[in-house]
Amino acid sequence: MARRREHSREALTELALSAAERLLDKQGAALLSTRRIAADIGYSAASLYSVFNNFDDLCWQLNARTLAMLLAQLDALGDKSPREALKAYALCYVAFAARWPERWSLLFEHRTPETLQVPAWLNDSIERLFLQIERRLAELVPDASATELALTARTLWCGVHGVAVLQLRGKLFLPPEGKQEQMLITLVDYHLDGWGLNRESRA
């Protein structure tokens, strides 16, 4: 394994994050540590703190990479009608969680200490996920306010997220002929139909 003097700061950062992803996939978030990552790439743990502020910083960067992967997959779904796009997003999200369970879990299991502030660039990545949903909702209902779109996007996401969590835990309790794909499609359809009816009743 190459030593620190053979890598630039950028190269060491990439080396460490790639190793962290491998360890995360293999061992899970509970066993992830700078010591294990450093050992995997032949460095001391102290060396990693020359490129990461702390372990939280490393986890934030891992989460940003995970979000970038997810957003790239959503972008690759292509041009669809708003309703069909939202269904495709839901299916993609749950499939992503199943494909990368440990990386996906780290997004929600990592707890930032109260003494630290989550960096703006990570919050921007999270916001982009919601904006993707909000844009599709705005195409369905052009007169919806920004506040309404934000609330609706997050409410819909919570339902889809719940399916992803239960799927990973083997707790969907579907009948033998049941399919999670149909569950997600039904969830999106019912939510959008209910949203439309609720708006009409308030008009």
Secondary structure, DSSP 8 states (H G I E B T S, - for coil): ---GGGS-HHHHHHHHHHHHHHHHHHH-GGG--HHHHHHHHT--HHHHTTT-SSHHHHHHHHHHHHHHHHHHHHHTT----HHHHHHHHHHHHHHHHHHSHHHHHHHHH----TTS---HHHHHHHHHHHHHHHHHHHHH-TT--HHHHHHHHHHHHHHHHHHHHHHHTT-----TT--HHHHHHHHHHHHHHHHHHHHHHH-
